[in-house]
Amino acid sequence: MEKSQRPYDIVVYGATGFTGRLVAEYLARHYGQEGPRWAMAGRSGAKLAEVRALIDAPKNTPLIVADAADPASLEAMVEQARVVITTVGPYQLYGEPLLAACIAAGTDYADLCGEPVWMRQMIDKYGEDAKRTGARICFSSGFDSIPFDLGVLMLQEEAVAKFGRPAPRVKGRVRGMKGTASGGTAASLKATLAALGKDPALIPLMQSSFCLTPGFEGPAQPAGDKVQHDDALGSWETPFIMAAINTKNVHRTNALLGHVWGTDFVYDEMVLTGPGDQGKAIAEHMAKTPIIGRPDDPKPGEGPSKEERDTGFYDVLFVGEMPDGQTIRYGVKGRYDPGYGSTSRMIAETGIALLSSKASGMIGTPGAILGDALVDRLRAHAEITFAAE
């Protein structure tokens, strides 16, 4: 069926899970009957009906039963949709059948994947097929990696406007953040470590900043693996756990845009902890206190209370350094906790932005496929600010 004739603009797959429910709730409350035509999908029709009532979605919101273990059900689902939003991870365990079905049907796709080795495997296996069928595949459409991917994109637009060229060196620095690690992120880390243990040949891929740019290897990048002092910013800084995925996505965006930021582009991410002895002590404590990978990690399907989601936030600074020593600063700030409250809004708006995208088929990034159009949507609807400083 032609995409324009399909009954649903968006299908939320995994709507009975914690994050999927938040995505469906956002669509129901923010757009009501006036927005895109959307449906909820998952393994159990009874649970879907329960969630539909729980989130007070319209009673006529369509429900689709589909299961990763039943490829035919996935194929039937994606052939009814222009865009599929999936929150069903870890993607390396459950994602490939849906990804393959979307690409075969030319259906656009957005996920929350932070699993770079699997992403690279999917790029290698299905990248040419996506180009052929016109499917736009947006990996990492949540907190990893939209604020960072789009933050660098917007900083570089400012740099070109101000200096006539992009910054060859950009720092991403988390100035503040309040939120809990998601059960899905913890499960993805566990699955990734298991995969690396089973096949050590994958370890270099995981370690490479250019894991997601097949055929291109850029200059050496900062390791970002130790506590250090940034004299230019007057602050101590400590490693940022999500840099391992965000930096790879930023380099993929640059590659897909034709290396508009240069083939010598250098990028890293750290967390700022403040000046002086106190800043150093905080940085050292954070460096030896894992956020995830502990026995008390949340399980998939678990998450923070509404109050915790509503009081969360994040504040990320990007600093572009020019060859002559001049700098440019850009900030991305989000209301709501990053892993759930803001992420559910980000992936929903990514799905809506895909509906009007003119990009060619590809396995890409939100920055490469949607760019400024997604920034505009996030500003208008998701309570995320993007601004030069």
C-alpha positions in Angstrom: 0.0 0.0 0.0 1.3 3.5 -0.9 2.4 5.3 2.3 0.0 8.2 1.7 -2.9 5.7 1.7 -2.0 3.9 4.9 -4.6 4.2 7.7 -2.2 5.4 10.4 0.4 8.1 10.4 2.1 6.7 13.5 2.0 3.4 15.3 3.6 3.3 18.8 5.0 -0.2 19.2 5.6 -1.2 22.8 2.8 1.0 24.1 2.2 -1.3 27.1 5.8 -0.7 28.3 6.8 2.2 30.6 8.3 4.5 28.0 5.9 3.4 25.3 3.0 4.3 27.5 4.4 7.8 28.0 4.7 8.3 24.3 1.1 7.2 23.7 0.0 9.5 26.6 1.9 12.4 25.1 0.2 11.9 21.7 -3.2 11.6 23.3 -2.9 14.6 25.6 -0.9 16.9 23.4 -2.6 16.3 20.0 -5.9 14.7 20.9 -8.1 14.2 17.8 -6.4 17.1 15.9 -3.0 15.6 15.4 -1.7 12.6 13.4 -3.8 9.5 13.0 -2.1 7.1 15.4 -2.5 3.6 16.9 -1.1 1.7 19.9 0.7 -1.7 19.3 2.0 -4.4 21.5 1.9 -8.1 22.3 -1.4 -8.2 24.2 -4.7 -6.7 23.1 -6.0 -6.8 26.7 -3.0 -4.9 28.0 -3.2 -2.3 25.2 -6.9 -1.7 26.1 -5.9 -1.3 29.8 -3.2 1.3 28.9 -5.6 3.1 26.6 -8.0 3.6 29.5 -5.2 4.4 31.9 -3.8 7.2 29.9 -7.3 8.5 29.0 -6.7 8.2 25.3 -9.8 8.4 23.1 -11.8 5.1 23.3 -11.6 4.7 19.5 -7.7 4.8 19.5 -6.9 1.8 17.4 -5.0 -1.2 19.0 -2.8 -3.5 17.0 -1.5 -6.8 18.3 2.1 -7.5 17.1 5.0 -9.4 18.5 8.7 -9.5 17.6 8.5 -13.3 17.8 5.9 -13.2 15.0 7.4 -11.6 11.9 4.1 -11.8 10.0 2.4 -9.7 12.7 5.1 -7.1 12.4 4.8 -7.0 8.6 1.1 -6.5 8.8 1.6 -3.7 11.4 4.2 -1.7 9.4 2.2 -1.9 6.2 -0.5 0.1 7.9 1.8 2.9 9.1 3.7 5.7 7.6 5.9 5.9 10.7 6.6 3.3 13.5 7.9 4.5 16.9 9.4 1.6 18.8 10.4 1.6 22.5 10.9 -2.2 22.6 14.5 -2.9 23.6 17.2 -3.9 24.1 17.1 -3.5 20.3 19.9 -6.0 19.8 17.6 -8.6 21.3 14.2 -7.6 19.9 14.8 -4.9 17.3 15.9 -6.5 14.0 12.7 -8.1 12.9 10.8 -4.8 13.1 13.7 -2.8 11.5 13.8 -5.3 8.6 10.0 -5.1 8.2 10.0 -1.3 8.2 12.7 -1.1 5.6 11.1 -3.7 3.4 7.8 -1.8 3.5 9.4 1.7 3.1 8.0 2.6 6.5 9.8 5.3 8.5 11.1 4.3 11.9 12.3 5.9 15.2 13.7 4.2 18.2 15.6 4.9 21.4 18.6 2.8 20.6 21.9 3.5 22.5 23.5 0.2 21.3 26.2 1.3 18.8 27.5 -2.1 17.9 24.1 -3.3 16.9 23.4 -0.1 15.1 26.6 -0.6 13.0 25.5 -4.1 12.2 22.2 -2.9 11.0 23.8 -0.2 8.9 26.0 -2.7 7.2 23.2 -5.2 6.7 20.3 -3.0 5.7 21.7 0.4 4.7 21.4 -0.1 1.0 17.9 -1.6 1.3 16.8 1.6 3.2 18.1 3.7 0.4 16.2 1.6 -2.2 12.8 1.5 -0.4 12.9 5.1 0.9 12.6 4.2 4.6 14.1 6.8 6.9 15.5 5.0 10.0 16.1 7.3 12.9 18.1 5.6 15.6 18.7 7.2 19.0 15.7 9.5 19.0 15.6 10.2 22.8 18.0 11.7 25.3 20.6 9.6 23.6 21.3 11.3 21.3 18.9 14.2 20.3 20.1 17.0 22.6 23.7 16.3 21.6 23.2 15.5 17.9 21.0 18.6 17.4 23.0 20.8 19.8 26.2 20.3 17.7 24.2 20.9 14.5 22.8 24.2 15.8 26.1 25.4 17.2 27.7 24.7 13.8 25.0 26.7 12.1 25.8 29.6 14.4 29.5 29.2 13.8 29.0 29.4 10.0 26.9 32.5 10.4 29.3 34.2 12.8 32.7 33.0 11.5 32.0 31.8 8.0 33.0 28.3 8.7 32.1 25.5 11.2 34.1 24.9 14.3 36.7 22.1 13.9 36.6 21.3 17.6 33.4 21.1 19.7 33.0 20.3 23.4 29.7 18.9 24.8 29.5 19.6 28.5 26.6 18.6 30.8 26.2 21.5 33.2 23.3 20.0 35.1 20.9 17.1 35.1 18.3 15.5 37.3 16.8 12.2 36.5 17.1 8.4 36.9 18.6 5.9 34.6 16.0 4.0 32.6 15.5 0.2 33.0 15.8 0.0 29.2 19.3 1.7 29.3 20.4 -0.7 32.0 19.1 -3.7 30.0 20.8 -2.4 26.9 24.1 -2.2 28.7 23.8 -5.7 30.1 23.0 -7.0 26.6 25.9 -5.1 25.1 28.4 -6.4 27.6 27.1 -10.0 27.0 27.5 -9.5 23.2 31.1 -8.2 23.6 31.9 -11.1 26.0 30.6 -13.6 23.4 32.5 -11.9 20.5 35.5 -9.9 21.6 36.1 -8.9 17.9 33.3 -6.4 18.5 35.2 -4.5 21.2 37.2 -2.3 18.8 33.8 -1.2 17.2 32.5 -0.2 20.6 35.6 1.7 21.4 35.8 3.6 18.1 34.4 7.1 17.8 33.8 6.3 14.2 31.9 3.1 14.8 28.9 4.5 12.9 30.8 5.9 9.9 31.7 2.8 7.8 34.6 3.5 5.5 35.7 6.7 7.3 38.1 7.0 10.2 38.7 10.6 11.4 41.4 12.1 13.6 42.1 10.9 17.1 39.4 12.0 19.5 39.7 12.9 23.2 39.3 9.8 25.4 37.0 11.5 27.9 37.8 8.7 30.4 39.3 10.6 33.3 38.8 13.5 35.7 40.4 16.7 34.4 40.3 20.4 34.7 39.1 22.5 31.8 41.0 25.8 32.2 38.9 27.6 29.5 35.6 26.8 31.4 37.1 27.1 34.9 35.6 23.8 36.0 36.5 20.3 36.8 34.9 17.6 34.6 34.3 13.9 34.8 33.4 11.3 32.2 29.8 11.2 30.9 28.4 7.7 30.6 26.4 8.6 27.4 29.3 9.9 25.5 30.0 6.4 24.3 26.9 6.6 22.1 26.4 10.4 21.6 29.8 11.0 20.1 29.3 8.2 17.6 26.0 9.7 16.5 27.4 13.2 16.1 30.2 11.9 13.8 27.6 9.9 11.8 25.5 13.1 11.3 28.6 14.9 10.1 29.4 12.0 7.7 25.8 11.8 6.3 25.8 15.5 5.7 28.9 15.2 3.6 31.4 16.1 6.3 30.2 19.7 6.4 32.0 20.2 9.7 35.2 18.9 8.2 36.9 15.5 8.0 39.2 16.7 10.8 36.2 17.4 13.2 36.9 16.6 16.9 34.2 16.2 19.5 33.9 14.9 23.1 31.5 15.0 26.0 32.1 15.4 29.8 30.1 16.5 32.9 31.1 19.8 34.5 31.3 19.6 38.3 32.5 23.1 39.3 35.7 24.8 40.3 38.1 24.3 43.2 38.6 21.4 45.6 34.8 20.8 45.8 34.5 20.5 42.1 37.4 18.1 42.0 35.9 16.0 44.8 32.5 15.8 43.1 34.2 14.8 39.8 36.2 12.0 41.4 33.2 10.7 43.3 31.1 10.6 40.1 33.9 8.9 38.2 33.9 6.0 40.6 30.2 5.7 41.2 28.4 4.0 38.3 25.0 5.3 37.3 24.0 1.9 35.8 25.4 -1.6 35.9 24.5 -2.1 39.6 22.4 -4.8 41.2 19.7 -2.2 42.0 19.3 -1.1 38.4 15.7 -0.5 37.4 14.2 -3.3 35.3 12.7 -2.8 31.8 9.2 -1.5 32.3 10.1 0.3 35.6 10.5 4.0 35.9 10.2 7.1 38.0 7.0 8.6 39.4 5.2 11.4 37.6 6.5 13.9 40.2 10.1 12.7 39.6 9.6 13.0 35.9 8.1 16.4 36.1 10.9 17.8 38.4 13.7 16.5 36.3 15.8 18.6 33.8 19.0 18.8 31.9 21.3 21.6 30.7 24.0 21.0 28.1 26.6 23.5 27.0 28.3 23.2 23.6 31.6 25.1 23.0 33.0 25.5 19.5 36.7 26.4 19.3 37.9 28.1 16.2 41.5 27.8 14.8 42.2 31.5 15.7 41.2 31.0 19.4 37.7 32.5 19.1 34.9 30.5 20.7 31.2 30.1 20.3 28.7 28.8 22.9 25.4 27.1 22.5 23.0 25.7 25.1 20.3 23.0 25.0 18.0 22.8 28.1 15.1 20.4 28.6 12.3 20.4 31.1 11.4 16.9 32.6 13.7 14.1 33.5 15.9 13.2 30.5 15.3 9.4 30.4 11.5 9.3 30.4 9.6 12.6 30.5 11.7 14.4 27.9 12.7 11.3 25.9 9.0 10.3 25.4 8.4 13.8 24.0 11.5 13.7 21.8 10.7 10.4 20.1 7.0 11.4 19.6 8.1 14.6 17.9 10.6 12.7 15.8 7.9 10.5 14.5 5.7 13.5 13.7 8.6 15.3 12.0 9.2 12.2 9.8 5.7 12.6 8.4 6.7 15.8 6.5 10.4 15.0 5.9 11.7 15.1 2.4 14.9 13.3 3.2 16.0 10.3 1.1 15.8 6.8 2.5 18.7 6.0 4.9 19.7 4.6 8.2 20.6 7.9 9.8 20.3 10.2 12.8 17.7 12.7 13.8 20.3 15.4 12.9 21.0 14.2 9.4 17.4 13.2 8.5 15.4 16.0 10.2 17.8 18.7 11.4 16.3 22.2 11.9 12.7 20.9 11.4 13.0 18.7 14.5 14.6 21.5 16.5 11.6 23.7 15.6 9.2 21.0 16.8 11.0 20.4 20.0 11.0 24.1 20.8 7.3 24.4 20.0 6.0 21.2 21.7 8.6 19.5 23.9 9.7 22.3 26.2 13.3 22.1 25.0 15.3 25.2 24.4 18.1 25.6 21.8 19.9 28.9 22.0 23.2 30.6 21.4 24.8 32.0 24.5 
